[in-house]
Amino acid sequence: MAPGDLPAVSRIAAAVHPGYPEEDAVLAERLALFPAGCWMLEGAGGLLGYAISHPWHRARPPALNTRLGALPENPGTHYVHDVALLPEARGQGAAGRLMPLLLEAARGLPELSLVAVGGSVPFWRRQGFQLVDDPALAAKLRSYDAEARFMARPAGPPGAAA
């Protein structure tokens, strides 16, 4: 992903996640802070999706539509901020091919984590993520929606022990 891709990221985000709006400045900040964790999916029809991720504090996902300010000096997780695929990109294994990129970006950290929304828990389970039940996260998860779930997985290959 490059800064010139941000208008497409905003369009894709609005189409895929209309219930989870984020300001363009939030997306631009994530790219500026950690470009090595941001990718675009391109297909015959143009840009079809994106992924944004970055190092972050363990078990402290950022609230929706919130700027980070800076990345932590001692991160405990690689946080998957967003994966968005237009309908024409789904069912072709694109999101599954993303995992090696996320694992590479997480190198040196013990885990990857995310907030699963929009019924995505089954997909993330197939990628090795497990639900994390932490009552301290309840209020933050509600900033997404009532169904949002915090998930994590070891930063090794599928099936790796924590």
Protein Blocks (a to p, Z undefined) as FASTA:
>chain_A
ZZklmmmmmmmmmmmmmmlccdfklmmmmmmmmmmlcccdddfkopfbdcddddddehia
cdehiaehiacfbdcbdcdfbacddfklgonlmmmmmmmmmmmmmgoiabdcdddeehlm
mmmmmnopacdddfklmmmmmmmmmmbccddddfbdehiaZZ
